Amino acid sequence: MASVRVAALGDIAMGTNRAFDIGGRSILIARTTHGVFALDNQCSHALQPLEGGKMKAVHIFCPLHGVRFDLRDGSPTGNITKMCVRTWPVTLADNDILIEMEL
């Protein structure tokens, strides 16, 4: 695992999410009042991007079918899918968002 700088904290407005290409993988950074989270930018149900999905507290909703995923561990809620979305550890250092991931 390597620590990778994704963006400056100011690049992600509070209450929004944005995808970044990190080593050929689309990683979604979500910033809520509960923290900054990183997860694969792909719904485990329909394999669609999660970027732009509505967020509430520590959850993101897939823009296509509304599947709700916990930003902390990627676990889904409901019956549409039981497959988690992969999450990545996030640290903040000097106003930078860093994630720990395999390259």
N, C-alpha and C positions, 0 to 999 in steps of 0.2 A: 504494500500500500504506500502511496505517495501523497504528500500534501500538495494540492493543486489550487492556485489562485483562479477563481472563476470571474470575479468582478469586484468593483468597489461597492460597499454597502449602499451608497447613494444612488447606484445605478438601478436599484430595485425599490420602487416606491412602496411605502407601507400599504399592505392589503392587495399587493399585486404579485404576479409570478412571471417568470421569463425563462425561456430555454436557451441553453448554451451548448455548443458542440465542444466536447472535451474528449480528446483522443478518439474521435470518430463515434462517440456516443452522445445522444441528446440527453442532457441533464437539465431538469427543471429546478430552478431556485424559486422558492416561495417565501415571501416575507409577511408575517402576520404579527399581531400584538403579542403572540405567544412565542415568537422566535423566528429564526431563519432556518429553512429546511431544504434539503436536496433529495431528489428522487428521479428515477428514470422517467423521461417524458413520454410515457406510453401506457395507456390504459391496458390492464391485463385482460379485459373482456373483449374489446373490439380492436385492440392494437392501434388506437387512435391517439394523437398527441393530447396531453393533459393541459398544455399551455393555454392560458386564457380561461381556464375553468374557474368558476366561482369558488370562493373560499369562505369558510365560516369557522372561526376559532382555529382548531388544528386539523381541519378537513378540507379537501379539495374535491370538487365534483367534476366528473368527466363531461366535457362540453357536448359529447355525442349522445350518451344515454343516461347521464346523471349518476353513474356509479360514484359512490362516496368512498374516498380513501383517506386514512389517517396519515397526515404528513409526518408523524413521528416514526412510524414503523411500516407504512405502506399497506396496512391491512384494510381490506374492503368491508363495507357494511351492506347488508342486504343479501339477496339471493341471485343476483345477476352473475357474480363471479365469486369464487373463494380464493383466487390467486392474488397474492400480494404484489405490489409494485416495489421494486428494489429501492431502498433508501441508502443515503450516504452520510457519514458523520460530517457535521459542519462545525467550523470554528471561525471566530471573528478575530482578526488581528490587524491593528492599525487601520481600521475601517475597511479592511478587505475581507471578502468572503472566501474562505478556504474549505475545500472538501478533501476527505481522505478516500482515495479510490485506486484501483488497479489501473495501470496504464499499459 
